[in-house]
Amino acid sequence: MFTTLNSTPRYWLIALLILWAVLLFGGFIFGPADPSQRMPKWTRLTSSAVLVLAGWSWFLITRQNAANSFVLWLAIGMTFGFLGDLFMAGMMPGGRNVLGGMATFGLGHVAYIIGIWRFGNQIGLTDGSARWGSLVVWWIIGALAWYFVVFRGQQATTLHYAALPYALLLASTAGMATGLAFQQGQFTWLAVGAALFLISDLILAAQLFNDLSFPLIGDVIWLTYGPGQMLIVYCAATAVALIQKSMST
């Protein structure tokens, strides 16, 4: 995964990955017992901040690689994701703000989509069937999930309706990533990461809109969301390797 990097950047990015895992999974394993969530807030938010640092580290390290523009969009997307975490955790002025969280997460996904689309064009992964077929399938999944998880049986509010374009936006990231993966298998983990993000958000939506509750639901949300974001950020390694391979052939 990191073999294309020099030793110092490689060790730094591996160290960040280990720190992220310790914070996320360690917080779950050793966190205080709670009916809905074991992870302390500080370990959750710090693990997300570590991914922001990793994203911008990838950007700085890959300045001389043609994948740098793609990596920049990943770093921007993760930064907006972290802001979304702060909104949802009530760490921004005014307390917890679901709409603020949706807006910043949405901007993050716009960045992911731009990066994936542009990088696909850059390296020639532009097959229309793979791209648009994947998008349509994921749009259908996103729309159905919104209807059954958020809308059905509810007294619809602005927030309920706002959740539909948001769900379709997250589905678009999964669709774009899946389109790349169909054409270049090394992007499978990117597609898995985008799908995990969507799954995490659907569980959160069910909790917010349908009062879904089960033991450790908060941890399940973070144990899908956190790895999803990590896989998206660290797919920078795949992009860098593909560019270097294309330049050597």
Contacts in CASP RR format, 6 or more apart in sequence:
PFRMAT RR
TARGET T0000
AUTHOR 0000-0000-0000
METHOD contacts of the structure
MODEL  1
MFTTLNSTPRYWLIALLILWAVLLFGGFIFGPADPSQRMPKWTRLTSSAV
LVLAGWSWFLITRQNAANSFVLWLAIGMTFGFLGDLFMAGMMPGGRNVLG
GMATFGLGHVAYIIGIWRFGNQIGLTDGSARWGSLVVWWIIGALAWYFVV
FRGQQATTLHYAALPYALLLASTAGMATGLAFQQGQFTWLAVGAALFLIS
DLILAAQLFNDLSFPLIGDVIWLTYGPGQMLIVYCAATAVALIQKSMST
1 234 0 8 1.000
1 237 0 8 1.000
2 10 0 8 1.000
2 13 0 8 1.000
2 14 0 8 1.000
2 237 0 8 1.000
3 10 0 8 1.000
3 241 0 8 1.000
4 237 0 8 1.000
4 240 0 8 1.000
4 241 0 8 1.000
4 244 0 8 1.000
5 13 0 8 1.000
5 61 0 8 1.000
5 240 0 8 1.000
9 57 0 8 1.000
9 61 0 8 1.000
12 57 0 8 1.000
13 54 0 8 1.000
13 57 0 8 1.000
13 58 0 8 1.000
13 61 0 8 1.000
13 234 0 8 1.000
16 50 0 8 1.000
16 53 0 8 1.000
16 54 0 8 1.000
16 57 0 8 1.000
17 54 0 8 1.000
17 230 0 8 1.000
17 234 0 8 1.000
19 50 0 8 1.000
20 47 0 8 1.000
20 50 0 8 1.000
20 51 0 8 1.000
20 54 0 8 1.000
20 230 0 8 1.000
23 43 0 8 1.000
23 44 0 8 1.000
23 46 0 8 1.000
23 47 0 8 1.000
23 50 0 8 1.000
24 39 0 8 1.000
24 43 0 8 1.000
24 44 0 8 1.000
24 47 0 8 1.000
24 222 0 8 1.000
24 223 0 8 1.000
24 226 0 8 1.000
24 227 0 8 1.000
25 223 0 8 1.000
26 43 0 8 1.000
27 38 0 8 1.000
27 39 0 8 1.000
27 40 0 8 1.000
27 43 0 8 1.000
27 44 0 8 1.000
28 38 0 8 1.000
28 39 0 8 1.000
28 219 0 8 1.000
28 222 0 8 1.000
28 223 0 8 1.000
29 38 0 8 1.000
31 38 0 8 1.000
31 39 0 8 1.000
31 40 0 8 1.000
31 43 0 8 1.000
32 38 0 8 1.000
32 40 0 8 1.000
35 215 0 8 1.000
35 216 0 8 1.000
36 213 0 8 1.000
36 215 0 8 1.000
36 216 0 8 1.000
36 217 0 8 1.000
36 218 0 8 1.000
37 216 0 8 1.000
37 217 0 8 1.000
37 218 0 8 1.000
37 219 0 8 1.000
37 222 0 8 1.000
38 216 0 8 1.000
38 219 0 8 1.000
39 218 0 8 1.000
39 219 0 8 1.000
39 222 0 8 1.000
41 89 0 8 1.000
44 85 0 8 1.000
44 89 0 8 1.000
44 222 0 8 1.000
45 82 0 8 1.000
45 85 0 8 1.000
45 86 0 8 1.000
45 89 0 8 1.000
45 91 0 8 1.000
47 226 0 8 1.000
48 81 0 8 1.000
48 82 0 8 1.000
48 85 0 8 1.000
48 226 0 8 1.000
48 229 0 8 1.000
49 82 0 8 1.000
51 78 0 8 1.000
51 82 0 8 1.000
51 226 0 8 1.000
51 229 0 8 1.000
51 230 0 8 1.000
51 233 0 8 1.000
52 75 0 8 1.000
52 78 0 8 1.000
52 79 0 8 1.000
52 82 0 8 1.000
54 78 0 8 1.000
54 233 0 8 1.000
54 234 0 8 1.000
55 71 0 8 1.000
55 74 0 8 1.000
55 75 0 8 1.000
55 78 0 8 1.000
55 233 0 8 1.000
55 236 0 8 1.000
56 75 0 8 1.000
56 79 0 8 1.000
58 71 0 8 1.000
58 74 0 8 1.000
58 75 0 8 1.000
58 233 0 8 1.000
58 234 0 8 1.000
58 236 0 8 1.000
58 237 0 8 1.000
59 68 0 8 1.000
59 71 0 8 1.000
59 72 0 8 1.000
59 74 0 8 1.000
59 75 0 8 1.000
62 68 0 8 1.000
62 71 0 8 1.000
62 236 0 8 1.000
62 240 0 8 1.000
65 240 0 8 1.000
65 243 0 8 1.000
65 244 0 8 1.000
66 122 0 8 1.000
66 243 0 8 1.000
66 247 0 8 1.000
67 119 0 8 1.000
67 236 0 8 1.000
67 239 0 8 1.000
67 240 0 8 1.000
67 242 0 8 1.000
67 243 0 8 1.000
69 115 0 8 1.000
69 118 0 8 1.000
69 119 0 8 1.000
69 122 0 8 1.000
70 115 0 8 1.000
70 116 0 8 1.000
70 118 0 8 1.000
70 119 0 8 1.000
70 122 0 8 1.000
70 236 0 8 1.000
70 239 0 8 1.000
71 236 0 8 1.000
71 239 0 8 1.000
71 240 0 8 1.000
73 111 0 8 1.000
73 112 0 8 1.000
73 114 0 8 1.000
73 115 0 8 1.000
73 116 0 8 1.000
73 118 0 8 1.000
74 111 0 8 1.000
74 112 0 8 1.000
74 115 0 8 1.000
74 232 0 8 1.000
74 233 0 8 1.000
74 235 0 8 1.000
74 236 0 8 1.000
75 233 0 8 1.000
76 108 0 8 1.000
76 111 0 8 1.000
77 107 0 8 1.000
77 108 0 8 1.000
77 109 0 8 1.000
77 111 0 8 1.000
77 112 0 8 1.000
78 108 0 8 1.000
78 229 0 8 1.000
78 232 0 8 1.000
78 233 0 8 1.000
79 108 0 8 1.000
80 104 0 8 1.000
80 105 0 8 1.000
80 106 0 8 1.000
80 107 0 8 1.000
80 108 0 8 1.000
80 111 0 8 1.000
81 104 0 8 1.000
81 105 0 8 1.000
81 108 0 8 1.000
81 229 0 8 1.000
83 92 0 8 1.000
83 101 0 8 1.000
83 104 0 8 1.000
84 100 0 8 1.000
84 101 0 8 1.000
84 104 0 8 1.000
84 105 0 8 1.000
86 92 0 8 1.000
87 96 0 8 1.000
87 97 0 8 1.000
87 98 0 8 1.000
87 100 0 8 1.000
87 101 0 8 1.000
87 104 0 8 1.000
88 96 0 8 1.000
88 97 0 8 1.000
88 98 0 8 1.000
88 101 0 8 1.000
89 96 0 8 1.000
90 96 0 8 1.000
90 97 0 8 1.000
92 100 0 8 1.000
98 159 0 8 1.000
98 208 0 8 1.000
99 159 0 8 1.000
99 162 0 8 1.000
102 162 0 8 1.000
102 163 0 8 1.000
102 166 0 8 1.000
105 166 0 8 1.000
105 170 0 8 1.000
105 201 0 8 1.000
106 166 0 8 1.000
106 169 0 8 1.000
106 170 0 8 1.000
109 169 0 8 1.000
109 170 0 8 1.000
109 172 0 8 1.000
109 173 0 8 1.000
110 169 0 8 1.000
112 173 0 8 1.000
112 176 0 8 1.000
112 194 0 8 1.000
112 232 0 8 1.000
113 169 0 8 1.000
113 172 0 8 1.000
113 173 0 8 1.000
113 176 0 8 1.000
116 173 0 8 1.000
116 176 0 8 1.000
116 177 0 8 1.000
116 180 0 8 1.000
116 190 0 8 1.000
117 176 0 8 1.000
119 180 0 8 1.000
119 239 0 8 1.000
120 126 0 8 1.000
120 180 0 8 1.000
123 184 0 8 1.000
123 242 0 8 1.000
123 243 0 8 1.000
123 246 0 8 1.000
125 179 0 8 1.000
125 180 0 8 1.000
125 183 0 8 1.000
125 184 0 8 1.000
127 179 0 8 1.000
127 182 0 8 1.000
127 183 0 8 1.000
130 179 0 8 1.000
130 180 0 8 1.000
130 182 0 8 1.000
130 183 0 8 1.000
131 176 0 8 1.000
131 179 0 8 1.000
133 179 0 8 1.000
134 175 0 8 1.000
134 176 0 8 1.000
134 178 0 8 1.000
134 179 0 8 1.000
134 182 0 8 1.000
135 172 0 8 1.000
135 175 0 8 1.000
135 176 0 8 1.000
135 179 0 8 1.000
137 175 0 8 1.000
137 178 0 8 1.000
138 171 0 8 1.000
138 172 0 8 1.000
138 174 0 8 1.000
138 175 0 8 1.000
138 178 0 8 1.000
139 168 0 8 1.000
139 171 0 8 1.000
139 172 0 8 1.000
141 171 0 8 1.000
141 174 0 8 1.000
141 198 0 8 1.000
142 167 0 8 1.000
142 168 0 8 1.000
142 170 0 8 1.000
142 171 0 8 1.000
142 198 0 8 1.000
143 164 0 8 1.000
143 167 0 8 1.000
143 168 0 8 1.000
143 171 0 8 1.000
145 167 0 8 1.000
145 198 0 8 1.000
145 202 0 8 1.000
146 163 0 8 1.000
146 164 0 8 1.000
146 167 0 8 1.000
146 168 0 8 1.000
146 205 0 8 1.000
149 202 0 8 1.000
149 205 0 8 1.000
149 206 0 8 1.000
149 209 0 8 1.000
149 210 0 8 1.000
150 160 0 8 1.000
150 163 0 8 1.000
150 164 0 8 1.000
150 167 0 8 1.000
150 205 0 8 1.000
150 206 0 8 1.000
150 209 0 8 1.000
150 210 0 8 1.000
151 160 0 8 1.000
151 163 0 8 1.000
151 164 0 8 1.000
154 160 0 8 1.000
154 209 0 8 1.000
154 210 0 8 1.000
160 209 0 8 1.000
163 205 0 8 1.000
163 209 0 8 1.000
167 198 0 8 1.000
167 201 0 8 1.000
167 202 0 8 1.000
167 205 0 8 1.000
170 194 0 8 1.000
170 197 0 8 1.000
170 198 0 8 1.000
170 201 0 8 1.000
171 198 0 8 1.000
173 194 0 8 1.000
173 197 0 8 1.000
173 198 0 8 1.000
174 191 0 8 1.000
174 194 0 8 1.000
174 195 0 8 1.000
174 197 0 8 1.000
174 198 0 8 1.000
175 191 0 8 1.000
175 194 0 8 1.000
176 194 0 8 1.000
177 187 0 8 1.000
177 190 0 8 1.000
177 191 0 8 1.000
177 193 0 8 1.000
177 194 0 8 1.000
177 195 0 8 1.000
177 232 0 8 1.000
178 191 0 8 1.000
178 194 0 8 1.000
178 195 0 8 1.000
179 191 0 8 1.000
180 187 0 8 1.000
180 190 0 8 1.000
180 191 0 8 1.000
181 187 0 8 1.000
181 188 0 8 1.000
181 190 0 8 1.000
181 191 0 8 1.000
184 242 0 8 1.000
186 238 0 8 1.000
186 241 0 8 1.000
186 242 0 8 1.000
187 235 0 8 1.000
187 238 0 8 1.000
189 231 0 8 1.000
189 235 0 8 1.000
189 238 0 8 1.000
190 231 0 8 1.000
190 232 0 8 1.000
190 235 0 8 1.000
190 238 0 8 1.000
192 228 0 8 1.000
192 231 0 8 1.000
193 227 0 8 1.000
193 228 0 8 1.000
193 229 0 8 1.000
193 230 0 8 1.000
193 231 0 8 1.000
193 232 0 8 1.000
194 228 0 8 1.000
194 232 0 8 1.000
196 224 0 8 1.000
196 225 0 8 1.000
196 226 0 8 1.000
196 227 0 8 1.000
196 228 0 8 1.000
196 231 0 8 1.000
197 224 0 8 1.000
197 225 0 8 1.000
197 228 0 8 1.000
197 229 0 8 1.000
197 232 0 8 1.000
199 224 0 8 1.000
200 221 0 8 1.000
200 222 0 8 1.000
200 224 0 8 1.000
200 225 0 8 1.000
200 226 0 8 1.000
200 228 0 8 1.000
201 225 0 8 1.000
203 212 0 8 1.000
203 217 0 8 1.000
203 220 0 8 1.000
203 221 0 8 1.000
203 224 0 8 1.000
204 221 0 8 1.000
206 212 0 8 1.000
207 213 0 8 1.000
207 217 0 8 1.000
207 218 0 8 1.000
207 221 0 8 1.000
214 220 0 8 1.000
END
